[in-house]
Amino acid sequence: MKQNINNFTKRISILLVFILVLSGLFGCVSTLPATVPGSAPGGGSSPSVAGPTPQSDAGNTEDVRLPASGEANYTIMVYIDGANLESESGLASMDLEEMVAGLQTQPAINVIAQTGGARTWHNTSIPNNAIGRYRVTGSGLEQLETLPQQDMTEPATLTEFLNYSYKNFPARRYALVMWNHGAGPLYGYGMDENYDEMSIMTLGDMVSAMKASPVATTPLEFIGFDSCLMASVEIASLLSPFGRYLIASQELEPGYGWDYRAWLSSLAQNPGMDGRALGQVITDSFIQYYDDNGLNDAALALSVVDMSRIQALVQALEAFAASAGTTAQPNFQQLARMRSNTKEFAGSPRVDQNQYGLIDIGDFAQRISATNPAESAAMTSALQQTVLYNKKNATVEIANGLSIYLPFSKSEYIDQDMALYKATGFSPTYVNYVANFVKNLGGSPITPMNNLRQMKPALGATGQPEDARYRITLNPQQAADVSDAYFVVWQRQANGSYRQIYQDSNVQVDPATGRVLSGYDGRITTLNGEAACLYESDRGEKYVRYQVPAVMNGTEVNIQLLYDEAKQETRLVGAVPVYPNTHLAARELWPVKEGDRLALSYYTQTLDEAGGSDGEGAKAAPSLRGGNEQTAGKELSIKTETLPSGNYLYGFVVVDLQGNLYETGYTEMIN
């Protein structure tokens, strides 16, 4: 039964994902606004729809025409749940145009598309209030059926499409591409604007849809997700009976998604390619597209997974879960430290945003090598055998091909999340392990740290070089229980409240001495002259990614910035909108263009007048509030400047191995 998550409506699950923007209009969609990216390959007008429309009946196939050559090499089914990606930006229409451009040689392959899920289609040949089925050819869209409106997140809708395509377009190989938003194994795939937007197609729904279709007896050559966050162990495991290969991304996939023109052109030239070879073409062309168009500041990663080998990886994961244990305090602390240091996908600095809890299983396997060497080696070996090909761009340092769910969050919704995770049907051994880990996260603090309120950071007085850094000193037990620490600066406002204008995660914690050190130099980043608090979302040897909360043209966004270590410069990537009441990752990146109204947002709270001198520190949880609105010019100025005149408080935030946050006292500074 399709999962409805209306009881989670307070949650906001907007994560970093990109519609990478070219200049100009998409030539084939006359209704697109100027802010929507430039022309899709092929140009021209929207794909035309040829031929009469058969009766709107899923069982009526009399008017369907088979390929003239008989059985095709491939029938590729593209399930296009357009949603807001289409109604707001025309992205599905663009990809249909790319498909047409890729099939100019009239190859011995069938590309069958089903459209729905969007209130409005930019390709005016596609109905807004009905389900459309088309055969995509080099001449355009050949209309096959128009059906009554159906919810594209219902498993029965997917089953009917699979039944129809297998029956009417027989081929040597079949493949399925799921086009829409994605949200990993916990939440699943898709939203339909014409129905309850909180309803999604869960992983269990996908399994039931495929079980009820010919896929159950004639598996797909590959299952592809042109969606975010769907390259996970859980998804590969549960869909393995229905396909040979999985092609998906661990990352927040850009709005343009796959380059259909490139990979369909390659398949047309070599229709005998198997799913592994074709998956490599899809992956290479995906990365190359953004590189060719100067859009490679986005985080890009795509994988080709052999689903026939996934159970070996699951078994290795289960062996680790059985041997490690989380109930004993030392075991939990070891695991929590390794988990906190593991590469995580789709994190967010906003306290009201959903966290997906997805980590790179390859990185995690390396982290546990000291404590569980045999299990680490088995997981690494199985992963290498399972992930046949994966590729990432220069601004993604770690992406080994598959993610796994292991949350590290004190979310009030963790119990509901665990219920969803158990409902996926994934390995009970591993799910139980995660449940025990989560139970420890929510338990009483292992090491009390409330005394941090009495500590105020200060410069050293020992005559050593490190005296130039601010520090506090923890006791040995506290130092051993730290997973992270930040140095923060708050600026006093006219009404007496304070707003956070600086946060630095480059803080050194020495377990041997208990010292927590920060080398803050009294400077901040400004955007168009306004103080901007940068929240780190990812760090590699050559780059750092940041997010800055803001409001642009009345919509909440996260401004994306990329610091390039080689060039020693910070670049604007764009603005990702924050949408409420959905668990699916958005796929938009808006340019900050001349004339846009932009107001940076700041976490604001009330602090005691002496900056925490009475040991109380913060008196209320911070809230996110918009700052001064300005009109953007031709370029967004990004500078590093000295703190302006004013009153400031600075201190540390320490995070323990259970995810609890502790603020120190604050030191007052008048600049």
Backbone hydrogen bonds, N-H to C=O, Kabsch-Sander energy under -0.5 kcal/mol:
donor,donor_aa,acceptor,acceptor_aa,energy
3,Q,200,I,-0.6
5,I,198,M,-1.1
8,F,5,I,-2.0
9,T,6,N,-1.6
11,R,8,F,-2.7
12,I,352,D,-1.2
13,S,11,R,-0.5
13,S,579,Y,-0.5
13,S,582,T,-1.1
15,L,13,S,-0.7
17,V,15,L,-0.6
20,L,18,F,-0.6
22,L,20,L,-0.5
27,G,25,L,-0.8
29,V,26,F,-2.1
30,S,28,C,-0.5
32,L,29,V,-1.5
36,V,33,P,-1.9
39,S,25,L,-0.6
43,G,40,A,-1.7
46,S,28,C,-0.6
50,A,48,S,-0.6
50,A,141,L,-1.9
57,D,55,Q,-2.5
60,N,57,D,-1.6
61,T,59,G,-0.8
64,V,61,T,-1.4
70,G,67,P,-2.1
72,A,170,P,-1.6
73,N,108,A,-2.8
74,Y,108,A,-0.8
75,T,173,R,-1.9
76,I,110,N,-3.5
77,M,75,T,-0.6
77,M,175,A,-3.3
78,V,76,I,-0.5
78,V,112,I,-3.0
79,Y,77,M,-0.6
79,Y,177,V,-2.9
80,I,78,V,-1.0
80,I,114,Q,-2.6
81,D,79,Y,-1.0
81,D,179,W,-2.0
82,G,80,I,-1.2
82,G,116,G,-2.6
85,L,82,G,-0.7
86,E,82,G,-1.3
86,E,83,A,-0.9
87,S,83,A,-2.2
88,E,84,N,-2.1
89,S,84,N,-0.6
89,S,85,L,-0.6
90,G,86,E,-1.8
91,L,85,L,-2.0
94,M,90,G,-1.9
95,D,91,L,-2.0
96,L,92,A,-2.2
97,E,93,S,-1.9
98,E,94,M,-2.0
99,M,95,D,-2.1
100,V,96,L,-2.1
101,A,97,E,-2.2
102,G,98,E,-1.7
103,L,99,M,-0.6
103,L,100,V,-1.2
104,Q,101,A,-0.7
106,Q,103,L,-1.5
109,I,107,P,-1.2
110,N,74,Y,-3.0
111,V,136,V,-0.5
112,I,76,I,-2.6
112,I,110,N,-0.5
113,A,111,V,-0.5
113,A,134,Y,-2.7
114,Q,78,V,-2.4
115,T,132,G,-2.6
116,G,80,I,-1.3
124,T,122,H,-1.0
126,I,123,N,-2.1
131,I,147,L,-2.2
132,G,115,T,-1.8
133,R,145,E,-2.4
134,Y,113,A,-2.7
135,R,142,E,-2.8
136,V,111,V,-3.2
136,V,134,Y,-0.6
137,T,135,R,-0.5
137,T,140,G,-2.9
138,G,103,L,-0.7
140,G,137,T,-1.1
141,L,48,S,-3.3
142,E,135,R,-3.3
142,E,140,G,-0.6
143,Q,50,A,-1.3
143,Q,141,L,-0.8
144,L,133,R,-3.0
145,E,133,R,-1.4
147,L,131,I,-2.9
149,Q,129,N,-0.6
152,M,150,Q,-0.6
154,E,151,D,-1.6
157,T,154,E,-0.9
158,L,154,E,-1.2
159,T,155,P,-2.5
160,E,156,A,-2.3
161,F,157,T,-1.5
162,L,158,L,-2.3
163,N,159,T,-2.8
164,Y,160,E,-2.5
165,S,161,F,-2.3
166,Y,162,L,-2.4
167,K,163,N,-2.1
168,N,164,Y,-2.3
169,F,165,S,-1.9
172,R,72,A,-2.4
173,R,73,N,-1.2
175,A,75,T,-2.2
176,L,222,F,-2.1
177,V,77,M,-3.0
178,M,224,G,-3.1
179,W,79,Y,-2.6
179,W,177,V,-0.7
180,N,178,M,-0.6
180,N,226,D,-1.2
183,A,188,G,-2.5
184,G,228,C,-0.8
187,Y,183,A,-1.0
188,G,184,G,-2.0
189,Y,201,M,-2.7
190,G,181,H,-1.9
193,E,117,G,-2.6
193,E,191,M,-0.5
195,Y,192,D,-1.6
197,E,195,Y,-0.5
199,S,196,D,-1.9
200,I,3,Q,-1.8
201,M,189,Y,-2.6
202,T,200,I,-0.9
206,M,202,T,-2.1
207,V,203,L,-2.0
208,S,204,G,-2.3
209,A,205,D,-2.5
210,M,206,M,-2.1
211,K,207,V,-2.4
212,A,208,S,-1.4
213,S,210,M,-1.6
216,A,210,M,-0.7
216,A,213,S,-1.7
217,T,214,P,-1.3
218,T,214,P,-2.9
220,L,242,F,-2.8
221,E,174,Y,-4.4
222,F,174,Y,-0.7
223,I,245,Y,-2.7
224,G,176,L,-3.4
224,G,222,F,-0.5
225,F,247,I,-2.5
226,D,178,M,-1.9
226,D,224,G,-0.6
227,S,225,F,-1.6
229,L,251,E,-2.3
230,M,249,S,-0.7
231,A,249,S,-1.8
232,S,230,M,-1.5
233,V,403,S,-2.9
236,A,232,S,-2.3
237,S,233,V,-2.5
238,L,234,E,-2.5
239,L,235,I,-1.9
240,S,236,A,-0.6
240,S,237,S,-0.7
242,F,239,L,-1.9
243,G,240,S,-0.9
244,R,220,L,-2.0
245,Y,221,E,-1.0
246,L,305,V,-2.1
247,I,223,I,-2.3
248,A,246,L,-0.5
248,A,303,S,-1.3
253,E,251,E,-1.1
255,G,18,F,-9.9
257,G,254,P,-1.2
260,Y,258,W,-1.1
263,W,259,D,-1.9
264,L,260,Y,-2.2
265,S,261,R,-1.8
266,S,262,A,-1.9
267,L,263,W,-2.1
268,A,264,L,-2.5
269,Q,265,S,-1.7
270,N,266,S,-1.6
273,M,270,N,-1.8
278,L,274,D,-2.6
279,G,275,G,-2.4
280,Q,276,R,-1.7
281,V,277,A,-1.7
282,I,278,L,-2.7
283,T,279,G,-2.4
284,D,280,Q,-2.8
285,S,281,V,-2.6
286,F,282,I,-1.8
287,I,283,T,-2.0
288,Q,284,D,-2.6
289,Y,285,S,-2.2
290,Y,286,F,-1.1
291,D,287,I,-1.6
292,D,288,Q,-3.1
293,N,289,Y,-1.3
294,G,291,D,-1.3
295,L,290,Y,-3.2
298,A,295,L,-1.2
300,L,298,A,-0.7
302,L,391,K,-2.0
303,S,248,A,-2.6
304,V,389,Y,-3.2
305,V,246,L,-2.9
306,D,386,T,-3.2
307,M,244,R,-2.1
307,M,305,V,-1.0
308,S,244,R,-0.7
309,R,306,D,-1.6
310,I,307,M,-0.7
312,A,309,R,-0.8
313,L,309,R,-0.9
314,V,310,I,-2.2
315,Q,311,Q,-2.6
316,A,312,A,-1.8
317,L,313,L,-2.2
318,E,314,V,-2.6
319,A,315,Q,-2.2
320,F,316,A,-1.8
321,A,317,L,-2.4
322,A,318,E,-2.6
323,S,319,A,-1.7
324,A,320,F,-2.7
325,G,321,A,-1.1
332,F,328,A,-2.4
333,Q,329,Q,-2.7
334,Q,330,P,-2.3
335,L,331,N,-2.5
336,A,332,F,-3.3
337,R,333,Q,-2.1
338,M,334,Q,-2.1
339,R,335,L,-3.2
340,S,336,A,-2.7
341,N,337,R,-1.2
342,T,338,M,-0.5
342,T,339,R,-1.1
345,F,358,L,-2.7
353,Q,350,R,-1.6
354,N,12,I,-3.4
356,Y,346,A,-0.5
358,L,345,F,-0.6
359,I,357,G,-0.5
359,I,404,I,-2.6
360,D,343,K,-2.1
361,I,359,I,-0.5
361,I,402,L,-1.9
362,G,402,L,-0.5
364,F,360,D,-2.3
365,A,361,I,-2.3
366,Q,362,G,-1.6
367,R,363,D,-1.9
368,I,364,F,-1.7
369,S,366,Q,-1.1
372,N,368,I,-3.2
376,S,372,N,-2.7
377,A,373,P,-2.4
378,A,374,A,-2.2
379,M,375,E,-2.5
380,T,376,S,-2.6
381,S,377,A,-2.5
382,A,378,A,-2.4
383,L,379,M,-2.4
384,Q,380,T,-2.3
385,Q,381,S,-1.7
386,T,382,A,-1.8
387,V,383,L,-2.9
388,L,304,V,-1.7
388,L,386,T,-1.0
389,Y,304,V,-1.5
391,K,302,L,-2.3
393,N,300,L,-1.6
396,V,393,N,-1.7
399,A,397,E,-0.5
403,S,231,A,-1.8
404,I,359,I,-2.1
406,L,357,G,-2.9
406,L,404,I,-0.6
414,I,411,S,-1.5
417,D,413,Y,-2.4
418,M,414,I,-2.6
419,A,415,D,-1.8
420,L,416,Q,-2.1
421,Y,417,D,-2.4
422,K,418,M,-2.6
423,A,419,A,-1.6
424,T,420,L,-0.6
424,T,421,Y,-1.2
425,G,422,K,-1.2
426,F,421,Y,-0.5
431,V,427,S,-2.7
432,N,428,P,-2.4
433,Y,429,T,-1.5
434,V,430,Y,-2.5
435,A,431,V,-2.4
436,N,432,N,-2.1
437,F,433,Y,-2.0
438,V,434,V,-2.8
439,K,435,A,-2.0
440,N,436,N,-1.8
441,L,437,F,-1.9
442,G,438,V,-1.9
443,G,440,N,-1.0
452,L,449,M,-2.0
453,R,450,N,-1.6
454,Q,451,N,-1.7
455,M,452,L,-1.5
458,A,471,R,-1.4
460,G,467,D,-1.4
460,G,469,R,-0.6
467,D,464,Q,-2.2
468,A,465,P,-1.5
469,R,466,E,-2.0
470,Y,518,S,-2.4
471,R,458,A,-1.7
472,I,516,V,-1.3
474,L,514,G,-3.0
479,A,475,N,-2.6
480,A,476,P,-1.8
481,D,477,Q,-0.6
481,D,478,Q,-1.1
482,V,479,A,-1.1
483,S,655,V,-3.0
484,D,655,V,-1.6
486,Y,653,V,-2.5
487,F,504,D,-2.2
488,V,651,G,-2.8
489,V,502,Y,-1.9
490,W,649,L,-3.3
491,Q,499,R,-3.0
492,R,647,N,-2.7
493,Q,497,S,-3.2
496,G,493,Q,-1.9
498,Y,605,Q,-2.8
499,R,491,Q,-2.3
500,Q,603,Y,-2.8
501,I,489,V,-2.2
501,I,499,R,-0.5
502,Y,489,V,-1.2
504,D,487,F,-2.3
507,V,505,S,-2.2
508,Q,517,L,-2.3
510,D,508,Q,-0.5
510,D,515,R,-2.7
514,G,510,D,-2.8
516,V,472,I,-2.6
517,L,508,Q,-2.9
517,L,515,R,-0.5
518,S,470,Y,-2.2
524,I,641,E,-3.0
525,T,532,A,-0.6
526,T,639,K,-2.9
527,L,530,E,-2.5
528,N,526,T,-0.5
528,N,637,S,-2.8
530,E,527,L,-2.0
532,A,525,T,-2.7
534,L,532,A,-0.7
535,Y,547,Q,-2.4
536,E,534,L,-0.6
537,S,545,R,-2.6
538,D,545,R,-1.1
540,G,543,Y,-2.9
544,V,563,Y,-1.6
545,R,538,D,-3.2
546,Y,561,L,-2.6
547,Q,535,Y,-1.9
548,V,559,I,-2.0
550,A,557,V,-2.3
551,V,599,A,-2.6
552,M,555,T,-3.0
553,N,597,R,-2.9
555,T,552,M,-2.0
557,V,550,A,-2.8
558,N,576,V,-2.3
559,I,548,V,-3.2
559,I,557,V,-0.5
560,Q,574,G,-3.7
561,L,546,Y,-2.2
562,L,571,R,-2.5
563,Y,544,V,-3.2
564,D,562,L,-0.6
564,D,569,E,-3.3
565,E,542,K,-2.1
565,E,563,Y,-0.7
566,A,542,K,-0.6
568,Q,564,D,-1.5
569,E,564,D,-1.3
571,R,562,L,-3.1
573,V,560,Q,-2.9
574,G,560,Q,-1.2
575,A,590,W,-2.8
576,V,558,N,-2.6
578,V,556,E,-2.9
579,Y,577,P,-0.6
581,N,11,R,-1.0
585,A,182,G,-1.7
590,W,575,A,-3.4
593,K,591,P,-1.0
595,G,632,A,-2.8
596,D,593,K,-2.1
598,L,596,D,-0.6
598,L,630,Q,-3.0
599,A,551,V,-2.5
600,L,628,N,-0.5
601,S,549,P,-2.7
602,Y,625,R,-3.0
604,T,623,S,-3.1
605,Q,498,Y,-2.5
607,L,605,Q,-0.5
608,D,617,G,-0.9
611,G,608,D,-2.2
615,G,612,G,-2.0
619,K,606,T,-2.1
620,A,606,T,-0.6
623,S,604,T,-2.4
625,R,602,Y,-2.7
625,R,623,S,-0.6
627,G,600,L,-3.0
630,Q,598,L,-2.5
632,A,596,D,-3.1
632,A,630,Q,-0.6
637,S,635,E,-0.7
639,K,526,T,-2.2
639,K,637,S,-0.5
641,E,524,I,-2.9
641,E,639,K,-0.5
643,L,522,G,-2.1
648,Y,669,M,-3.0
649,L,490,W,-2.3
650,Y,667,T,-2.0
651,G,488,V,-2.0
653,V,486,Y,-2.3
654,V,662,Y,-2.9
655,V,484,D,-2.9
656,D,660,N,-2.3
657,L,481,D,-1.4
659,G,656,D,-1.9
662,Y,654,V,-2.6
664,T,652,F,-2.5
665,G,452,L,-1.3
665,G,455,M,-2.5
666,Y,611,G,-1.9
667,T,650,Y,-2.7
669,M,648,Y,-3.0
671,N,646,G,-2.9
671,N,669,M,-0.6
